[in-house]
Amino acid sequence: MKLPTSLKLAGVAAAALASHSLSAEIALSEQFALSGYVAGSASYSKLQHTGSDSNADLDAMKLTGVAKFAPVTVTTSLFAFGTGEGDGYNCSPIFLDAYGTYDFGDGMTVTAGKYLSWLGYEAFDIPNMLQLTYANPTAGYIPAYHTGVKVEKSTDDFAIGVGVSDSLYGPAYYKGDGDLDNGVGLEGYFTYKAIKDFTWFAGLGYDTGDTSKNKHFVADTWAQYVYGKFTFAGEFCYGSTDYKNAGNEDGFFALGLVKYQVDEKWAATFRLSAGEGEAHDNFVRATFAPTYAVTKNLDVVAEYSYTDYDKTVVGVDYGHYLGVQARFKF
């Protein structure tokens, strides 16, 4: 499932990676708080032997509300991409997050509702992205939102979780398929964090059958280490689909990332990624993305990416991308 623009990042990595992450809530009272963001960009892209494409538009907007009535917390959000067609696109907002969490007070929580998958290293929420584009330009394997129940246990040294949902993937980024008759989505993860400034994540997902009776499997692992002003990270993801009438197809992607925090205002990210989708569309992508924090609520991020493709499948040898994005968050 390929998701538009910048979509995912496991929560444990988000705070460590984004120096000005989406974390400043507006407290309306002891029980209620709001947060959100608006992001817009201008970009230029060109594939070999094709015309260039230039755009300037709103990328996405989100408004999140949190209600805390210990031991229960309820989270809801409205979200829309600025462009595209259909619900959740073209500034037509949809309910994105809609879940409740019961905290047992000993590190164990139970969550029910519509929520984001644990899997994946790169961000859903744009303010938590270090760049503008995904590491993987082909059809991806990282799930997005689905509806279900999940249980998590967290300590100072590790976290573990398991969940059951309506599906692993859905017809849109903001929901699962809503149907339990054709199968369910299963997810689990383990995070190791006993070593200071080091995090290791491993997660699995399996869909017992989608609306077309295809079965899906995904395995994702990543590690991150913060050393002074440097952040080092790497990820590997493997996915496969067992098609009912066409056999099995698989693919993978991998990324390596280095972020350097120059000072309180400036940071720079270097990323190298490679992979192959189910269409055997091999790619290698190199990315450079500087970030400038104008204020604590406003960031400007630029990016240049060069992508090398398998011409025999994609039809072109390479492509360029150049963009700049403003992100206002509260």
TORRO-868189 format. One record per residue: residue in one letter; x, y, z of N, C-alpha, C in turn. Coordinates in steps of 0.02 Angstrom, whole numbers, plus 32768, in hexadecimal, padded with zeros to 4 digits. Last residue first. Example, Ala and Ser with C-alpha at 12.3 -4.5 7.8 and 13.67 -1.06 7.14 Angstrom:
S82827F90816282AC7FCB816582858002818A A82947EE4818682677F1F818682947F5B8186 
***
This chain:
F8031848C8334801E84A583768008846C83A2 K808D84B882A08071848882CE806184A98311 F80B284CB81F7809C84EE8235807884BC8261 R812984B981828101849281B080F184BC81EE A815484C480D8814A84E88117811984C08141 Q81CA847E8067818A8478808B818B84A080CB V820B84627FC782118486800781CD84888026 G826083F27F54822684107F74823884367FB3 L8287838E7ECD829D83C77EF4826083E87F12 Y82BA82FA7E7D8286831B7EA582A683537ECD H82D8829A7DE982ED82CE7E1982B082E87E3E G82FD81F37DAF82D0822B7DBA82EC825A7DEE Y832D81767D338336819F7D6F830181D57D73 D830681247CC8834281147CEE834581397D31 V826380E27CA4829381197CA882CE81037CD2 G821880707CAB821880957C6C824580D17C6B V820A80107D0E81EC80517D1981E8807A7CD9 V824D7FA07CD1820B7F997CF081E77FDC7CF4 T82C37FC87C99829E7F947C7682587F8B7C92 K82FA80237CF382D9803C7CB782AF80077C95 D82F480307D9582FF7FFB7D6582D8800C7D26 Y832E80D57DCC82FC80A17DC28316806A7D94 D836881427E45837D81197E0C834C80DE7E07 T834681E37E7C8331819D7E7D8346817B7E3D Y837082647EE7837F82467EA6836E81FC7EAB S832B82EE7F3C833382A67F36834282937EEE Y833083727FAD8342835D7F69834C83127F6A E82CB83D9801482E48397800182F983957FB8 A82AA843C80A982B68435806182D083EF8053 V823E8480812082668446810D826D844580C1 V821E84E881A5822484E6815C825484AE814A D81AB84F6822E81E784DA821081E384E181C4 L8163853F82B881688543826F81AC852A8258 N816485408341812885278320812D852482D4 K81D88579836A81C985378385818C85188364 T821185BB82CA81FB85C3830F81EE857D832B V826285818266825685CA8268824185DE82AE A82D1850C8253829C851A8282829485668287 Y82F984BB81BF830484F881E582C785058211 T834B843081758311844A819A8325848981C0 P837D83DA80DE838A84088116834984218135 A839283438097835B836D80AF8371839980EA F83B682D6801383D283078042839B83388055 T83B6822E7FDA839082697FEF83BA8294801E A83AE81B17F5E83D881D87F8B83B6821B7F9A R837281107F35836381577F3E839381767F70 V835780927EC2838680AB7EF4837B80F67EF9 F82E8800C7E9382FA80527E988332805B7ECA N82887F987E2F82C17FA87E5982CE7FF37E5A D81FF7F547E1E82157F977E0C824C7FAF7E3C H81B67EE07E2A81FE7EDA7E1D821C7F1D7E05 A813A7EF27E5981417EF77E0F818A7EF17DF9 E814C7EF57EE081337EB77EC381367EB77E77 G81E87F557EED81A27F477EF8818C7F067ED8 E82807F697F3C825F7F4C7F0282177F3C7F15 G83017FDF7F7082CF7FAB7F7882B47F937F36 A8351805E7FD5834E80337F9A83197FFE7FA6 S839780FA800F836780C380128368809C7FD0 L83E3816F807683ED8144803C83BD81088043 R83E7821580B383C681D480B183D681AF8070 F840C829381248424827080E98405822A80EB T83D9832D816683CF82E5816383E782CA8120 A83FE83B181D684048395819383FE834A8196 A83C98447822B83D88400822A83DC83E881E2 W83C584DE828983D484BA824C83E084708259 K83A8850F830C837E852182D2838784F28297 E840284E4836983BC84E3837C838E84EF8340 D8471848D82F7846584B78332841B84B48341 V847A841382AD84B0844582AC84AD847282E9 Q8461837482B8844383B082D5847983E582DC Y8458830282398488832A825F8465836A8277 K8428825D8214841382A18221844882C4824B V842981DC81A28452820181D28437824881D7 L83ED813C817283E08184817D841181A081B0 G83BC80C180FF83ED80D7813083E981228135 L8341804580D58359808A80D7838F8092810C A82EF7FD48066831D7FE1809D83328029809B F82697F678033828E7FA6802F82BA7FAD806D F82217EE57FCC82417EFE800882577F467FFD G81AD7E627F9A81DA7E9A7F8E81F77EB27FD0 D814B7DE47F4281687E047F7D81957E3E7F68 E80C27D7A7F1B80F07DAF7F06810B7DD17F44 N80787CDD7EF580977D097F2780C67D3B7F05 G7FE37CC17E91801F7CAD7EB580397CE47EE3 A7F697CE77E5C7FA67CF97E377FE67CE87E5D N7EF47CDC7EA27EF67CBE7E5F7F387CCA7E3A K7F117D147F207EE77CD87F1B7EEF7CB57ED8 Y7FB57D427F4C7F797D507F257F527D0F7F19 D80067D6C7FCF7FF27D2B7FB27FB07D377F8E T80857DE07FDA803E7DD67FD180317D937FB0 S81007E23804A80EB7DF4801680A07DF08015 G818E7E86807E81477E78807A81377E488042 Y82067ECA80EB81F67E9780B981AB7E8B80B9 C82747F4C8116822E7F35811482267F0380DB F82E87F99817D82DE7F68814982977F4D814E E8343802C81AB8305800681AA83077FD38171 G83A480958217839F806781DE8360803F81E4 A83F78129825183BE80FB824F83C180D08211 F8441819F82BD844C816C828A8410813B828C T8459824582E28429820E82E8843681DE82AD F84CA82B3833584BA828582FF848382548312 K84F282FC83A084C8831E837084B382F18335 G84FD826E8403850982B6840184D882D883D2 Y84B081F483B784F381FF83D28503824983CB V8431818283B3843F81C983B8848281D283DA Y83F88105834984288116837E84378160837A Q8381808A831A839480D0831D83C480DC8357 A833D801082AB8365802282E5837A806A82E0 W82B67FA6827582E17FE1826F83077FEC82B1 T82547F37821482817F42824C82AA7F818240 D81C67EDD81E181E97F1E81E082167F23821E A81697E78817881987E7981B081C17EB981AA V80CA7E42814080FD7E76814081277E6F817F F80547DF380D680847DED810C80B67E268107 H7FAD7DC980A27FE67DF780A380127DEA80E0 K7F417D78802C7F617D7A806E7FA17DA4806B N7EA77D997FDA7EF07D967FD87F0C7D9B801E K7E207DAC7FCC7E387D6C7FE87E827D627FDE S7DFC7E2A7FB07E077DFF7F767E227DBA7F8A T7DF77E61802E7DB87E5D80097DBE7E327FCA D7E727DF5807E7E537E3580717E127E2B8049 G7EAE7D8E81007E887D9180C27E667DD480B8 T7F017D98816B7EEA7D55815A7EC07D53811B D7F917DF481717F4A7DF981627F327DB68149 Y800D7E1F81E37FF27DEB81B87FA77DF681AF G80A87E66821880627E6E8208804B7E3681DA L81247E8D829281087E60826180BF7E718255 G81BB7EE582C581727EDC82C2815E7EAF8289 A82347F2A832C82257EF382FE81D97EE782FF F82AB7FA5835782657F93834E82607F59831D W83197FF083C883107FBD839482C87FA78393 T8374807E83F88333805D83F38333802B83BA F83E080D9846383D980A6842F839480878432 D83F2812B84CF83F2814A848D83EE81188453 K842680A68535841A80EE852F8422810584E7 I83D4800D852884148030851E8405807A8512 A83517FE2852A83777FE0856983BA80048564 K82F07FD484C98309801884D78332801B8517 Y829B7F7B844F82D07F77848282EE7FBC848B T81FA7F498424822B7F808424825B7F78845E F81957EE683BE81C17EE883F981F27F2083F1 Y80EE7EC48383812F7EE6838081547EDC83C2 G806C7E8E831380907E8A835180D37EAC834B E7FCB7E7482C8800A7E9982CE802A7E8B8312 L7F547E3D82527F797E2F82907FBA7E568290 G7EB47E4E820E7EF97E64820E7F197E588252 V7E447DCE81D07E587E0281FF7EA17E1481F4 G7DC07DA2815A7DFE7D98817D7E0D7DD381AB N7D457DB781257D797DA180F77DBC7D968118 D7CFA7DE181927CE87DA281727D1F7D888144 L7D197E5E81BD7D397E2781DF7D2B7DE481BE D7D347EF881757D127EB8816B7D397E81818D G7D797F70816A7D3B7F6F818F7D157F2D818D D7DF37F86812F7DBC7F7481027D797F6E8126 G7E32801B81827E377FD7816A7DFC7FC6813E K7E5F80C7815A7E35809481787E47804F815D Y7EAD812681197E91813981597E6481048179 Y7ED78100809C7F09810680CF7EEB810E8114 A7E638083805D7E7C80C880617EAD80CC809B P7E457FFE80657E3A801F80257E5380678023 G7ECF7FB980CA7E8A7FCA80BB7E827FEA8077 Y7F2C7F3A81217F277F7280F37EDD7F7F80E5 L7F007EE381867F427F01818A7F457F40815F S7E5D7EF281D27E897EDF819B7ECD7EFE81A7 D7E247F0082507DF97EEB82187E227ED581DB S7E9C7EBB82C77E767EF082A77E4D7ED5826E V7EF97EA183597ECD7E8283287EA17EB8830B G7FA07EA7839E7F607EC5838B7F3B7E9C8358 V801F7EBB841A7FFC7E9183EA7FB97EB183DB G80C07EF48454807A7EFD8447805F7ECB8415 I813D7F3384C281237EFD849980D97F08848E A81D67F7F84F1818E7F8484E7817A7F4D84B8 F825B7F94856B823D7F77853081F37F8B852C D828D7FDD85D982BC7FB985AD829D7F9F856D D822880158622826080408611828E801F85DD T81977FCC85D181C27FD8860B81F9800785F5 S80F37FA6859781307FCD859081547FD385D3 K80807F52853680A27F52857680E57F74856E E7FE27F5884E380297F6984E680417F66852E V7F677F2184727F7F7F2084B77FCA7F2C84B6 K7EDF7F5484097F257F4384147F377F49845E V7E5E7F4283937E707F4483DA7EB97F3083E0 G7E277FA583067E2F7F67832B7E3C7F738375 T7E3F7FE482647E157FE482A07E1C7FA282C4 H7ECA803C821B7E998008821B7E74800A825E Y7F42809981B87F0E809581EC7EE1805881E3 A7FC5804781717FB38089818C7F7E807F81C3 P80547FDA8155800D7FE9815D8002802F8177 I80D37FD380DE80C37FEA812180797FFA8126 Y80F67FB6805F80DA7F7F808680C57F9580CC G80E180127FC180FE8003800280DA7FCA8025 A811380247F1D80DC800E7F4880F87FF57F8A T819F80997F20817780657F02813D80537F31 P81EB80F17F6981BE810E7F38819280DA7F15 N822080FC8009820A80C87FDA81D880E57FA8 A823581698057827081458040825E81148008 Y81C781F1802D81D681AF804982188195802F T81EB82A3803F81D58267801B81E582288043 L821C8306809381DA830F807681BF82CE8058 Q826882E88136826B82FB80F0822482FE80D5 L824B82C581B4828A82E881AB829382FF8164 M81AA82D2820081D482BB81C9821482E581C6 N81558307825B818682D7827481B282BA823D P80FB83568214812D8377823F81628348825B I80AA82EF81D280DE831481AE8110833781DC D80858252820C807C829A821980B882C181FE F80C681DA81E3808581ED81C8807E823981CF A817781C381C2813E81DE81E680FD81E181BF E81D3812781C381C8816B81AC8181818281BC Y81C980A481F581F680D4821581E8811C8200 G815580208218816F805681EE819780898215 L80C87FEC827D81007FDF82508114801D8229 W8056800682C68097800F82E780D1800E82B5 S7FD1806082757FFB8025827D803B803782A2 L7F5C80CB82C77F9280C282977FBA808382A8 Y7EAB80A882E27EED80C182F57F2080AE82C0 K7E0D809D83247E3280A482E47E7480C882F2 G7DF8803083B27DE1806583857E0780638344 A7E4B801A844D7E198003841D7E02803D83F3 T7ED17FE584B37EB6801884877E857FF88457 V7F197FD0854F7EEE7FB1851D7ECD7FE984F5 T7FB97FC885A07F807FEC85857F597FC18555 M802E7FBF862480047F9B85F57FC87FC785E1 G80718003868480917FFF864480687FDA8610 D8018800586EA80557FDE86F5807C7FD586B4 G7FA2804486CC7FCE806486FD800E803F870A F7F4A8022866B7F467FFC86A97F76801686DE D7EEF808886057F31808186227F2B805D8666 Y7E98807C85717E93807185B97ED9806185D4 T7E6E80E584EC7EA380BD850C7E9680B98557 G7E1380F484537E1780FE849B7E4B80CE84B8 Y7E0F814A83B47E1B811183E07E1C81268429 A7E28818383267DE9817F834D7DEF8141837A D7E7981DE82A87E7F81BA82E87E3B81BB830B L7E1E8215823D7E5981EB82347E6481C08272 F7D94824A81ED7DAB8237822F7DE482048226 I7DC182BB81657DA2827E817F7DB9827381C7 P7DAE834D80FC7DC6832981387D9E82EB8148 S7DE4837C806B7DA5836080837DB5833480BF C7E5383AC80277E3B83D280617DF683BB8078 N7E6E83427FCE7E5383827FB57E3283AA7FEC Y7E3F82B280337E6982D680037E4883187FF2 G7DE18274807F7E258277809A7E578299806D D7D8882377FF37D898246803A7DD182438055 G7DC682747F517DA482477F7F7DA8825D7FC7 E7E66829D7F0C7E1E82977F057E0282657F38 G7EEA83187F267ECF82D57F1A7E8382D77F17 T7F2483827FAF7F1583737F697EFA832C7F63 G7F33838880387F1D83C480157F0983B87FCD F7EED830C80A37F21832380767F06835D804E A7EAA831B81487EA0831A81007EE1832C80DD F7E5C82F181E57E9782F581BA7E8182F78171 L7E3682F482907E1E8303824C7E5B830E8221 S7E36828083197E5682B282EE7E3182B982AC T7E35824D83C57E14825283847E3A8286835B T7E4981EA84547E6A821384227E42821283E1 V7E3481D685007E1481D184BF7E358202848F T7E688178858A7E7781B1855E7E5881A4851A V7E49814386307E37813F85EA7E4A818085C5 P7E52814086BB7E8B812586947E7D81208649 A7E4F81EC86967E7581B386AF7E46817F86CF F7E21823386187DFA822586547E1781E48671 K7E48829E859C7E68827385CE7E3B826E860C A7E3F82B384F27E1882B985307E3482868562 V7E80830984697E8D82D5849B7E6482E484DA G7E7B832983BC7E60833783FE7E6B82FC842C T7ECE836D83317EC78335835F7EAC834D83A2 L7ECE8392828A7EB983AD82CB7EAA837282F8 K7F2F83B081F87F168381822B7F0583A6826B M7F5583B4814A7F4283D781877F2483A481B8 A7FC783BB80BD7F9B839880ED7F8B83C58127 D7FF284108051800083C880537FD083A28081 L7FC1848C7FE17FBB847380257FC684288024 D803B84AE7F5D7FF884A17F787FFC84907FC2 A808784AD7EC7808684D37F05804084CD7F22 N80EE84577E4F80B0845E7E7680BC848B7EB2 S812484197DB2812D84497DE880EB84557E0B D817583A57D53813683B07D76814483DE7DB1 S81BD83927CAD81C0839E7CF5817B83AC7D12 G81AC830B7C3781A983507C4B81AB83577C97 T822682867C2081E282A07C2A81E582EA7C3B H82A4824E7C20827E824D7BE1823582637BE9 Q82A2822D7CCE82C7822C7C8F829782277C54 L823682977D2F824F82557D1C827382597CD9 K823083157DA5823B83057D5F825682BF7D59 S81E883957E0D81FE83507E02820383437DB7 Y81D8840B7E8B81E984017E45820183B97E3E S816A84607F008198842A7EEB81A1842A7E9F A813684A77F98814184B27F508175847F7F3A S80BA8488801A80FC84847FFA80FA849B7FB2 G8077848880C280728496807B80B68497805B A801D84548151805B8452812A804D845F80E1 V7FE5846581F67FD6847381AF80198475818B Y7FB2840B828B7FE3842A825E7FC38438821A G7F9183F3833D7F8583EC82F57FBC840C82CC S7F3083DF83D47F6F83E883B07F6083E08366 L7EDE83F684727EDE83F784297F2583FD840E A7E9383AB85027ECB83CD84E17EC383C68496 F7E43839485A27E3F839B855A7E7B83C2853E Q7E548390862E7E3E8354860B7E45835885BE E7E7B840A865B7EA183D086727E908392864B S7E68846885C17E59845C86087E848422861E L7EAD8480854E7E6E84A485587E57849F85A1 A7F4E848A851B7F24847085517EE7849C855A I7F91846284897F70849B84A87F40847F84DC E802C8407847E7FE3840A84817FCC844D849D A80B183E7842A809A841F8452804E8424844E S80DE838783D380D68373841980B883AB8444 L8126835C834C80E2836E835A80D2835A83A2 S81D383948360819E8366834E815983808364 H825683CA8341821C83F4835181DD83CC833E S82A78362832382BD838F8358828583BE836D A827E82C1830A826A830482F6827A8334832F L82B3824E834C82CA8263830A82BB82AC82FC A8278823983C782C1823A83C382D982578381 A81F1823683A8820A826A83D48256827183CF A81E881C5835181D68208833B81F6823E8366 A81FF81488385823581688360822781B18352 V818B812283C181C7812383EA8200814683C7 G812C81238357812C81578389816B815B83B2 A8162810A82B1815180EB82F1815B811F8328 L811E816882328159815F825C81438140829D K80DC818D818E80E2816681CA8123816F81F0 L80CE81F1811F809881D6814780A981B58189 S80D3826680A580F9824F80DE80C982338112 T80868239800A80B18266803080D08243806C P801581AD800B802F81EB7FEF805682148022 L804581018013802281398031803F817A8018 K802880657FCD805180A17FCA802980DD7FE3 M802A7FC48000800080008000802C803E8000 
***
